[in-house]
Amino acid sequence: MSKKTEQIFDTKVVTANMLLGGNVVYMATGSSWDEKLANALIIKNDDALTRLNKVAQEAVTSGIVVGPYAIAVKIGFAGPQPLSKREQIRATGPTIRADYSEQAVPNV
Amino acid sequence: MYRYDEFDHTIVQERVDQFRDQVSRRVSGELTEEEFRPLRLMNGLYLQLHAYMLRVAIPYGTLSSKQIRMLAHIARRYDRGYGHFTTRQNIQYNWPKLEDVPDLLADLASVEMHAIQTSGNCIRNVTADAYAGVADDELEDSRIYAEIIRQWSTLHPEFSFLPRKFKIAVSGAPTDRAAVRFHDIGLQMRQNIRGEVGFEVLVGGGQGRTPIIAETIRDFLPKQDLLSYLEAILRVYNMLGRRDNIYKARIKILVKETGRDKFAALVEEEWNRIRGGALDLHKDEINRIRSYFAPPLYELTPEPDTDYQIARRADRDFDRWCASNVVSNKQPGYGIVNISLKPAGMAPGDATADQMDVLADLAETYSFDELRVTHKQNIVLGHVRLVGLHALWQQLDAAGLATANIGLASDIIACPGLDYCNLANARSIPVAQRISERFANPDQLARIGALRINISGCINACGHHHVGDIGILGVDRRGEEFYQITLGGDPTENVAIGEVIGPAFSYDDVVDAVETIIATYETIRTIDETFAQTWRRVGVTPFKEKLYGPARH
């Protein structure tokens, strides 16, 4: 198939920070927000993206999350992996010391 | 040290109460995020990559033991057991929760601290020489004037919505340890021909995406006119500074576009209109503030420092630490002790809560209960008797605080970078960690000599890369981290902006590139020449050739 005619859509997930805790979350099933990227809803087309962006804006209005946006991911054996370095670091915590990462100290 | 008066207490307490109310209204939904965001920023609370970040003001970097103990308590109770000291002599906490911040601010207020004006387009925390009051080359303690400026600028109604943030630094000594030439306003104390002490006023310096060296708009400003003159500068900036483009909104752009002479004329015109009024600084008021910074009760007949000399001869590590980390205090028998927050492999400027408690105890025992944060992200104990130095060093060593590297290759300035910061393009701290591990050998560090390596994770230059002997700027190339190297920057009175040396290096290659630069310098330096001196003598070519190969002709 020619690339010119193919609709290319980068697989995405929606991320945000929780209003109260500030922690990184991803939109998961049932309009919930989950700290684990592995549980994020995978967005595969524009319609789904529009729909989830709307859900995310409602979560902002109701004071659950702050600043939601979609990020590009690739799907690997371990689930979605962010393409950009920034989002990789957001997903796993600071790279400077293992005990500084979100995963090492969940919800202290 | 300055102690709050009733006005300070009222201002800070009222702000805590206001912010508590604002947080509760945000949580209840009464305030939208758009409405709340500027309010939280006015209280130093940012939302970063992983969490909220709170920046706490440390006016001119000076702290009491009680205050740093509170900073330790906050790190434990509301954060993850550590804090990050910044190039603006402040401290940042990387993990507070919004719901906890009102209580955190109340705890801070109990020790006369706050986060007011640590963000937003206002006059930020005024910085000063970290050796103020103890340096043997100073005219006067710059903190007296930094405190006067703090009082004038705190919640100043006219200057709460400037075109952009505004930073002021004060130096009381000819040796510039406060980078006054890279501030919106730099105040350099000078003596006039009559022997009076006043200020040379420099305006329009800064780093960021457009690095500019400040220009002198007044050679000598009498002390009594300090506030009226500052008010005149701020007023001209507030009226004429650009608000249409965030990248052109700093005063440096206004001064550049207007021209120094015209800008100075505008300031003088406004100043002549307002001088001699309520902002005049009377001697009594200066003396009142001066009394807070009076020298401590030094031992006037110092004990012979034989023990200290013996210890230096007997203990090589102690001797090395004294050579790099201790400088003379103007009071005979005393030293200024620099405590490095840059141990090999660690994040520059980070201190754990336990280390902060140790620093509090040591300041109490050895330095009249006072500490300073330096703009190089280290800690200073200003008044340490040489006879107690060996005991102090041993206790620092036990707490992991005795790294002997002040001013050397591993004393790296680094911004939080992409590990924390929302604006960053690349990581800074891990690059600093790798460089400091590469140059961890004390003999090697001593051989290389004075060297400033400064790292910023984006063009905003919080890591002062423009003024490093070796400056490293992180950039993003299609989602990948690259690092552009500049050479020859200098934040001191020998002021210079670093020169880009060539194409950027990858994350994996940047440390090797730094090593190549240092090895080149070691090959071509003359005996006792510092990196800066070699750079000034030979320029970019030898470094460029070693890094990229000979230029094609």
Interface residues (C-beta under 8 A of the other chain):
Chain A: N17 L19 L20 G21 G22 N23 V24 V60 T61 S62 G63 V66 G67 L83 S84 K85 R86 I89 R90 G93 P94 T95 I96 R97 D99 Y100 E102 V105 V108
Chain B: R26 V27 S28 G29 T32 E33 L47 Q48 L49 H50 A51 Y52 R80 N94 W95 P96 K97 L98 E99 A347 L418 D419 Y420 A424 A426 R427 I429 P430 Q433 D476 G479 E480 E481
